[in-house]
Amino acid sequence: MPVARSASSIRFQALPPLSVYIHIPWCVRKCPYCDFNSHEAKGALPESEYVAALTADLESTLPQVWGRKVYTVFFGGGTPSLLTARAIDDVLAAIRARLPLAPDAEVTLEANPGTFEAEKFAAFRAAGVNRLSIGIQSFHPRHLQALGRIHGEREARHAIETAQAIFDDINLDVMYGLPGQTLAEARADIETAASFGTAHVSAYHLTIEPNTYFHRYPPQLPEDDLAADMQQTVEDTLSARGYRNYETSAFARAGRECRHNLNYWRFGDYLGIGAGAHAKISLPDRVLREARVKHPRDYLEAVRHGRHVEAARAVSHRELPFEFMMNALRLAEGFPLRLFEERTGLPLAAALPGLDIAEARGFIQRDHERAVPTALGRRFLNDVLEIFLPPSR
């Protein structure tokens, strides 16, 4: 008879899939809504120094992931397309030299629609990038100005068309609920985005985050009812164009979901290298979270002294059910119950009390194989997640 495991003991049958996230912390101009670790570039970027730091950062974390295959790579920011294709190629070469990179690995780079970046798209593809994520946000001049974007509608269209001649896998980022936006304007934006027929669209509701210009000087945003109508319009428009809303803000054509983000939402592992990057790494007896030094200048200095990991902690057993659900319940398809054990190393018993409550409240549907969020659960995800918060001591 097998020995029952304690809900407080971790044991992985196999480690989760591994991704690599590379943070590029510079942008041309800081957007007023942005709370990411991004810094306006002042003069020439310290590109070669930063690539060397990324390589050293990767090297230092190898003992935790030695020999594990990398399935996806994501260059995020900031604006990674400010870097040269040579720098992107050098980073990818550094990864390949140290870890086995899957032959069909998804390699994503975030780009802005500015003409300067669009001129480099072909070089990025030659360097090994096979998926481009373009930050459009809006096609309306007034809203682009309100969002602090440095491109116009013409540049947005040109960037998309340029990318489509080079890349098969493209995501467009679009926002709604913008200052002074009408329902008709939100519909026009999403219809324009959908008209290009890219593989993927990410549609985000503008939220006011702490430590942003919009938080200090709040703009007039649409009322909640109007914002809800905009969300419904976005979902209906994209559905009619053949996109499936597979995650809270993500829409994809069949089989074209973002594999990197799916790994996050399925509680996979990821190395995070670069200024302010975060990592989640499963070890035989624990799940480790790390954060790098945030400011680019401080990060470069810290790497030289081997002190670039600013914080590291093991996720407590009590926190793991919440952390897993915070990701997995964002997915429209939910998750197979066996995935909880596979990705947390805990027995399903650790999550059953919360799942029972969520099901009783109509937030999820469940059978012996899978838990799936209901429409109510997806709408009130924060309420669902509160159920899984560990009790305070």
C-alpha positions in Angstrom: 0.0 0.0 0.0 1.4 3.4 -1.0 2.2 5.8 1.9 0.0 8.9 1.9 1.9 12.1 1.5 1.6 15.0 3.8 0.0 18.1 2.4 3.2 19.9 3.6 5.7 17.7 1.8 6.9 18.5 -1.8 7.9 15.8 -4.2 8.1 16.3 -7.9 7.6 13.3 -10.2 9.2 15.4 -13.0 10.2 19.1 -13.1 8.0 21.5 -15.1 8.9 22.8 -18.5 11.5 25.6 -18.4 11.3 29.1 -20.1 13.7 32.0 -20.2 12.7 35.6 -19.8 15.1 38.4 -20.6 14.3 41.9 -19.4 15.5 44.8 -21.5 14.8 47.9 -19.2 15.1 50.8 -21.6 12.4 52.6 -23.6 12.4 55.9 -25.7 9.7 57.4 -23.4 8.1 56.2 -20.2 4.3 55.8 -20.8 2.1 57.4 -18.1 0.3 54.1 -17.4 3.4 51.9 -17.3 4.5 50.3 -14.0 7.0 48.0 -15.5 10.7 48.3 -14.8 11.5 50.6 -17.7 13.7 53.6 -17.9 14.0 56.3 -20.6 17.2 55.8 -22.6 19.6 58.8 -22.2 22.0 58.6 -25.2 23.5 55.4 -26.4 22.5 52.2 -24.6 25.3 50.2 -22.9 24.4 47.3 -25.1 27.6 45.2 -25.1 28.0 45.7 -21.3 24.3 44.6 -20.8 24.7 41.5 -23.0 27.8 40.6 -21.0 25.8 41.0 -17.8 22.9 38.9 -19.1 25.4 36.2 -19.9 27.0 36.3 -16.5 23.5 36.3 -14.9 22.6 33.2 -16.9 25.8 31.5 -16.0 25.3 32.1 -12.3 21.9 30.4 -12.3 23.0 27.3 -14.2 23.5 25.1 -11.1 19.7 25.3 -10.4 18.7 24.2 -13.9 21.6 22.3 -15.3 20.7 20.2 -18.3 17.1 21.2 -18.5 15.7 22.0 -21.9 14.4 25.5 -22.7 11.1 25.5 -24.6 10.4 29.3 -24.9 12.4 32.5 -24.7 10.8 36.0 -24.3 12.6 39.4 -24.6 10.4 41.8 -22.7 10.8 45.3 -21.4 11.0 48.2 -21.8 11.4 48.1 -25.5 13.6 45.2 -26.5 13.5 46.3 -30.2 15.8 49.2 -29.2 18.6 46.7 -29.1 20.4 45.7 -32.3 19.8 42.3 -33.8 23.4 41.5 -33.1 22.7 41.9 -29.3 19.6 39.6 -29.6 21.7 37.1 -31.5 24.4 37.2 -28.8 22.0 36.6 -26.0 20.4 33.6 -27.8 23.8 32.2 -28.6 24.7 32.5 -24.9 21.5 30.5 -24.0 22.2 27.8 -26.6 25.8 27.4 -25.4 24.7 26.7 -21.8 21.3 25.0 -22.0 19.6 22.8 -24.6 17.2 24.9 -26.6 14.3 23.0 -28.1 14.5 22.9 -31.9 11.0 24.4 -32.1 11.5 26.8 -29.3 9.2 29.9 -29.4 11.4 33.0 -29.3 9.3 36.2 -28.7 10.5 39.8 -28.9 8.4 42.8 -27.9 8.6 45.7 -30.3 7.2 49.2 -30.7 5.7 50.3 -34.0 8.2 53.1 -34.5 9.8 53.2 -37.9 13.3 52.8 -36.4 12.3 49.5 -34.8 10.3 48.2 -37.8 13.4 48.6 -40.0 15.1 46.0 -37.9 12.4 43.3 -38.0 14.1 41.2 -40.7 17.4 41.3 -38.8 15.6 40.1 -35.6 14.1 37.2 -37.6 17.5 36.3 -38.9 18.9 36.4 -35.3 16.4 33.7 -34.2 13.3 35.6 -33.1 10.3 33.8 -34.5 7.4 35.6 -32.7 6.9 39.4 -32.6 4.7 41.2 -30.1 3.9 44.7 -31.2 2.6 47.3 -28.7 -0.1 49.1 -30.8 -2.4 50.0 -27.8 -4.7 52.1 -30.1 -5.0 53.3 -33.7 -6.7 56.6 -32.6 -4.4 59.7 -32.6 -6.0 61.2 -29.6 -5.7 58.1 -27.5 -2.2 57.4 -28.6 -1.3 60.9 -27.4 -3.1 60.4 -24.1 -1.2 57.2 -23.6 2.1 58.9 -24.3 2.9 56.7 -27.3 5.5 57.9 -29.7 3.9 56.4 -32.8 0.9 57.3 -34.9 -1.8 55.3 -36.7 0.3 55.2 -39.9 3.3 53.9 -38.2 1.2 51.2 -36.4 -0.2 50.0 -39.7 3.2 50.1 -41.4 4.8 48.1 -38.5 2.2 45.4 -38.7 2.4 45.1 -42.5 6.2 45.0 -42.3 6.1 42.3 -39.6 3.6 40.2 -41.6 6.0 40.0 -44.5 8.7 38.5 -42.2 6.9 36.7 -39.3 4.2 34.1 -39.3 3.6 34.5 -35.5 2.6 38.0 -34.5 0.8 39.4 -31.4 -0.8 42.8 -31.3 -1.3 44.5 -27.9 -4.4 46.7 -27.8 -5.9 48.6 -24.8 -9.4 49.7 -24.1 -11.1 51.8 -21.3 -8.9 54.7 -22.3 -9.2 58.3 -21.2 -12.2 59.8 -22.9 -12.8 56.7 -25.1 -16.2 56.0 -26.5 -17.7 52.6 -27.2 -17.5 53.3 -30.9 -13.8 54.1 -30.6 -13.1 51.0 -28.7 -14.9 48.9 -31.3 -13.0 50.6 -34.1 -9.7 49.9 -32.5 -10.4 46.2 -32.0 -11.9 45.8 -35.4 -8.8 47.4 -37.0 -6.5 45.1 -35.0 -8.6 42.0 -35.9 -8.6 43.0 -39.6 -4.9 42.2 -40.0 -5.6 38.6 -39.1 -2.5 38.1 -36.9 -2.2 34.9 -34.9 -2.7 36.5 -31.6 -4.3 39.6 -30.0 -3.8 40.7 -26.4 -6.6 43.1 -25.3 -6.0 44.8 -22.0 -8.3 47.1 -19.9 -6.3 50.2 -18.9 -5.8 50.1 -15.1 -4.2 52.8 -13.0 -1.2 51.3 -11.2 0.7 52.7 -8.3 4.0 54.5 -9.0 2.8 55.7 -12.4 2.1 59.2 -13.8 -1.6 58.3 -14.2 -1.7 57.3 -10.5 -0.4 60.8 -9.5 -2.5 62.6 -12.0 -5.5 60.3 -12.7 -7.2 60.8 -16.1 -10.9 60.6 -16.6 -11.6 57.0 -17.5 -14.9 55.5 -18.8 -17.5 54.5 -16.1 -17.5 50.9 -15.1 -20.7 50.0 -17.1 -19.2 51.5 -20.2 -15.9 49.7 -19.7 -17.8 46.5 -19.3 -19.5 47.1 -22.6 -16.1 47.7 -24.2 -14.9 44.4 -22.8 -17.9 42.6 -24.2 -17.4 44.3 -27.6 -13.8 43.3 -27.7 -14.7 39.7 -26.8 -17.5 39.5 -29.3 -15.5 41.2 -32.2 -12.5 38.9 -31.8 -14.7 35.8 -31.4 -16.5 36.7 -34.7 -13.1 36.9 -36.3 -12.0 33.4 -35.2 -10.1 34.2 -32.1 -10.6 32.2 -28.9 -10.4 34.0 -25.6 -8.1 31.4 -24.0 -6.9 33.5 -21.1 -8.2 36.6 -19.3 -6.7 39.1 -21.8 -5.4 36.8 -24.5 -7.1 35.8 -27.8 -5.6 33.4 -30.4 -6.5 31.6 -33.5 -6.6 27.8 -33.1 -3.2 26.4 -32.0 -1.6 29.9 -32.0 -1.6 30.5 -28.2 1.5 32.1 -26.7 3.5 29.1 -25.5 5.6 31.2 -23.2 2.7 32.7 -21.4 0.9 29.4 -21.3 3.9 28.1 -19.4 3.5 30.8 -16.8 -0.3 30.1 -16.4 0.3 26.4 -16.1 2.8 27.1 -13.3 5.8 26.1 -15.3 9.4 27.3 -14.5 11.2 30.3 -15.9 14.6 31.8 -15.5 14.4 35.6 -15.3 17.6 37.4 -16.2 18.2 41.1 -16.6 17.4 44.2 -14.5 14.4 43.6 -12.2 13.6 40.2 -13.8 11.9 37.6 -11.7 12.4 33.8 -11.8 10.5 30.7 -10.6 12.5 27.5 -10.3 11.4 24.1 -9.1 14.0 22.2 -7.1 13.6 18.7 -5.8 12.3 19.9 -2.4 11.0 23.4 -2.9 9.8 26.1 -5.4 12.2 29.0 -5.4 11.4 32.6 -6.4 14.1 35.1 -7.2 14.3 38.8 -8.1 17.2 40.7 -9.8 18.4 44.1 -8.8 16.0 46.6 -10.5 17.8 49.7 -11.8 19.9 49.0 -14.9 22.9 50.9 -13.6 22.8 49.1 -10.2 22.2 45.7 -11.9 25.3 46.1 -14.1 27.4 46.9 -11.0 25.8 44.1 -9.0 26.5 41.5 -11.7 30.2 42.4 -11.6 30.3 41.6 -7.9 28.0 38.5 -8.1 25.2 40.2 -6.1 22.6 40.8 -8.7 20.0 38.4 -7.1 18.4 40.9 -4.8 15.8 38.6 -3.2 15.4 34.8 -3.1 12.9 32.8 -1.1 11.3 29.4 -1.1 7.5 29.5 -1.6 5.9 28.1 1.5 3.8 25.0 1.2 0.8 27.0 2.5 1.3 29.5 -0.4 1.6 27.1 -3.2 -2.1 26.4 -3.8 -2.8 30.1 -4.1 0.1 30.7 -6.4 -0.9 27.8 -8.6 -4.6 28.9 -8.8 -3.6 32.6 -9.4 -2.1 31.4 -12.7 -4.1 28.3 -13.8 -7.6 29.8 -13.2 -6.8 32.6 -15.7 -7.2 30.0 -18.4 -10.6 29.5 -20.0 -10.0 25.7 -20.2 -9.0 25.6 -16.5 -6.5 22.8 -15.6 -6.4 19.0 -15.3 -6.4 18.2 -11.6 -3.2 16.1 -12.0 -1.4 19.3 -13.0 -1.7 20.6 -9.5 0.4 17.8 -8.1 2.8 17.9 -11.1 3.6 21.6 -10.8 3.5 22.2 -7.0 4.8 18.8 -5.8 2.0 18.7 -3.3 -0.9 16.2 -3.1 -4.2 17.4 -4.5 -5.5 17.2 -0.9 -3.8 20.6 -0.3 -6.1 22.3 -2.8 -9.3 20.4 -2.3 -10.8 22.6 0.5 -10.5 25.6 -1.7 -11.8 23.8 -4.8 -14.8 22.6 -2.8 -15.7 26.2 -1.7 -15.1 27.6 -5.2 -17.4 25.0 -6.7 -20.1 25.6 -4.1 -20.1 29.3 -4.9 -20.4 28.7 -8.7 -16.9 29.9 -9.5 -15.7 26.7 -11.0 -17.0 23.4 -12.5 -15.2 20.2 -11.7 -15.2 16.5 -12.4 -12.7 13.8 -11.5 -10.2 15.1 -14.2 -10.5 18.9 -14.6 -11.4 22.2 -12.9 -12.7 24.9 -15.1 -13.7 28.5 -14.2 -17.3 29.4 -14.9 -18.2 32.7 -16.5 -18.9 34.0 -13.0 -15.5 32.8 -11.8 -13.7 34.4 -14.7 -15.5 37.7 -14.1 -14.7 37.7 -10.4 -11.3 36.0 -10.4 -10.0 38.0 -7.5 -12.9 36.7 -5.3 -12.0 33.2 -6.4 -8.4 33.6 -5.5 -9.2 34.9 -2.1 -10.5 31.4 -1.3 -7.0 30.0 -1.7 -5.1 32.6 0.3 -3.4 30.8 3.2 -5.0 31.7 6.5 -3.1 34.3 8.5 -1.5 33.0 11.6 
